[in-house]
Amino acid sequence: MDVESIRKDFPVVDEYIYFDSACLSLKPHSVIEAVKRYYWEFPVCEGKRSSHTLSTRLTREIKKGRESVRDLLNASETDEIAFTKNTTESINTVARGLDLRKGDKVLTTDKEHNSNLVPWIKMKEKRGIKYEQVATNDDGELNMDDLKDKVDEDVKIVSMVHTSNLDGTTTPASQIADIAHENDAYFMLDGAQSVPHRPVDVKDIGADFLAFSVHKMLGPTGLGVLYGRKDLLEEIEPLTYGGGGVKSTKYDEATLQDSPAKFEAGLQNFASLAAVKPAVDYIQKIGLKNIEKHELKLNKLATEELRDLVNIIGPEDPEKRSGIFNFQMDQLGCHEITLLMDEENILLRGGQQCVHSWYSFHGLEGGNRASFYLYNTEEEVKKFVDVIKSLLG
Ligand SMILES: Cc1ncc(COP(=O)(O)O)c(C=O)c1O
């Protein structure tokens, strides 16, 4: 993988050491150009609403984007790919769209991002579902015995993070899918930190639903994906009702569109939709296996240099932490570290990274997360290591 040539495609990498890609990735020129092209060349509604020349052009770009996501995930049909605002909206669509009732049970891990925690807490409050979390072992891996203990005939959906934004560990998705299915439950994966970083095949895994954000995988901001098995997407209710989401209406009756249109009511984020394909193309051109290997190399370097100096959140073995290096220092608080690193143009995420529940349970203020991506270099990691060492005096 030629990182130097990749870096030429991205803005700001020469000015900053950007280690916050788990939050939002940078975008290559091809994606920025596609957004610009939308505004300059066909800044209109898509063809569901209008069928003039310019809207037809936009419709074509969106269709190509949907097709490229289908291909990326190895989904069976493009109708299984609904565009949303982000991972959060995708998970909420399933949580609120499934017909969950009092007594139905939902399982997640005990280190979910708020996006896969709050919807279930709210469903517990509002609909009386039972919501339980499966424990993580001390080595950061999911406790499969606890999962087997908690899966019973009441479980309707097992919804779990694939790769954790907290510690980079990855749940054994296909094993979990099998356990869920043996118990007649659905399986949803939060792929926000996996889809951008390694090959994810929904058929191999046996995922019924998969949520992720295009803006974390080189794509434009404010765009996510909900993958769902076709029959299941037909079954669930959309979050939003309105124009574009219906086939027809009478004064007292509305017939919803089929999937995915029923999930995309109201005017959409067209500029971003027009830039999905260039983002997916870029990732496919570099190759997700190469991206995964590169991130691991950077994580190994950071770990070797810093394992005795900082407290790593999650397993010490970098092979288990993908491109995430989240740490604490006894000598300095996480917000102080973020500011000190910022003075050196090293951009980290400090705080609780939207996994407040985990930090609060463990009585910790927060951590500093360096998350690596395809445009980061070993030199950047060395600089990061040097600055950390200098903070220790
Ligand atoms: C594991 C995980 N799930 C969900 C989300 C939420 O993503 P978004 O804010 O794009 O909805 C994130 C964002 O960092 C994440 O890392």
The ligand as an ORCA input file, in Angstrom:
! r2SCAN-3c Opt
* xyz 0 1
  C     -19.217      1.776     17.225
  C     -19.984      3.001     16.858
  N     -21.319      2.936     16.757
  C     -22.063      3.998     16.422
  C     -21.481      5.211     16.174
  C     -22.341      6.370     15.794
  O     -22.022      6.790     14.508
  P     -22.767      8.059     13.918
  O     -22.456      9.174     14.853
  O     -22.167      8.235     12.580
  O     -24.201      7.757     13.911
  C     -20.096      5.346     16.296
  C     -19.450      6.645     16.107
  O     -18.353      6.898     16.521
  C     -19.334      4.214     16.635
  O     -18.004      4.274     16.738
*
